[in-house]
Amino acid sequence: MLTKTKIYLSSPHMGGSERKFVADAFDSNWVAPLGPNVDGFENDIKKYLGDEKEVAVLSSGTAAIHLALQLLNVSTGDEVLCQSFTFSASANPILYQGATPIFIDSESDTWNMSPELLEIAIKDRIEKNKKPKAIIGVHLYGMPYKANEINAIATKYEIPVIEDSAEAFGSTYLNKACGTLSDMGILSFNGNKIITTSGGGALIVRNKVLKDKTVFYSTQARDNAPHYEHSSVGYNYRMSNVLAGIGRGQMEVLDDRVKARRANYNFYKANLSKFKNIQFLEEPEGCFSNRWITCIKTDSYNLRERIRLALLGDDVESRPLWKPMHMQPVFKDCLHFTNGTSEELFEKGLCLPSGSNLSQEDLNRILNMILKTLKYDT
Ligand SMILES: *Cc1c(COP(=O)(O)O)cnc(C)c1O
């Protein structure tokens, strides 16, 4: 008997030329956090994003958020507004800086930061003489947040926006690339993201001065001197030239990966949307999602769990949607502005396997398992 292989939620998917770029790094001995692949990868990303921005590649998306906060001078005692419905890496760097996160709930049509609650929170904090230092919005699961509305509020109160685009490389909002919509953007190339360098990230900034600052802080903040001279605290956050080689190969296939992930979404939706207890996240007008992960919202915790456990029994990985930050023990004392949206999504929502390397056979296997579960429910 053939044993079935495990199906993962989102696994790495190499394109083919990654090995060549990595071999180049070895052959030229650029086995260091600088070199031709680092420059080449940055150029590829910059071109892909439309050439208006500058890009610095780093060791992770988390490092990119940390440096963004650093560049915005967020420090001890400051407050930062952050989307509550996200992965903890969006918010942890706020704590690294000694600042305090305040969490903002989502709206129901994008599952991202509610502009309405954002403004309520800003007004509240200003009233208490605690004007927030920054806003972190997240394009969760690849779906763009409503950047026009968020930016308008941010501009009105003069608060900079960090755009967490870790899950949304390849997504666009009003035909503009996610990652370029606000003051600063970040990308992640972790193993589970739409393209990967095994681990890595990027900070997207407005100009060369900010890029140079990012590189400065990410390489231990060395002042210009023959010896090691330091007048600020630095970090070891630059991307390795070996890993940037993987990134250059992955950039060649990014558009294919977006197509494949969108096809996964369409497959699940075509086969499951007839069930009234299963809902999909549609693209609001102007939003183009890379569909990094296909998510469903069921009508109950019980149904969600039955689907998840049925898949698990067949060695198929699925996972509840992100547990909101305002519900996390580590952030339990943080102020939050909520409306119930993210709590309900956490209770009833499920991430389905969404890798760009899933075969039709894999997809059928997943679908049949879900259909079997639903049969006993309707
Ligand atoms: C993956 C992810 C990050 C962090 O990126 P790393 O490269 O893993 O450090 C940040 N925010 C979100 C929303 C993510 O999904």
The ligand as a MOL file (V3000), in Angstrom:
LIG
                    3D

  0  0  0     0  0            999 V3000
M  V30 BEGIN CTAB
M  V30 COUNTS 15 15 0 0 0
M  V30 BEGIN ATOM
M  V30 1 C 5.5660 36.0990 8.8850 0
M  V30 2 C 5.0210 37.3470 9.4130 0
M  V30 3 C 5.8380 38.3130 10.0290 0
M  V30 4 C 7.2630 38.0660 10.4080 0
M  V30 5 O 8.1120 37.7230 9.4100 0
M  V30 6 P 9.3890 36.8060 9.7340 0
M  V30 7 O 10.1650 36.8960 8.4810 0
M  V30 8 O 8.8890 35.4290 10.0290 0
M  V30 9 O 10.1050 37.4050 10.8970 0
M  V30 10 C 5.2730 39.5130 10.4100 0
M  V30 11 N 3.9760 39.7620 10.2150 0
M  V30 12 C 3.1550 38.8580 9.6610 0
M  V30 13 C 1.7210 39.2370 9.4550 0
M  V30 14 C 3.6340 37.6170 9.2660 0
M  V30 15 O 2.8010 36.7210 8.7360 0
M  V30 END ATOM
M  V30 BEGIN BOND
M  V30 1 1 1 2
M  V30 2 1 2 3
M  V30 3 2 2 14
M  V30 4 1 3 4
M  V30 5 2 3 10
M  V30 6 1 4 5
M  V30 7 1 5 6
M  V30 8 2 6 7
M  V30 9 1 6 8
M  V30 10 1 6 9
M  V30 11 1 10 11
M  V30 12 2 11 12
M  V30 13 1 12 13
M  V30 14 1 12 14
M  V30 15 1 14 15
M  V30 END BOND
M  V30 END CTAB
M  END
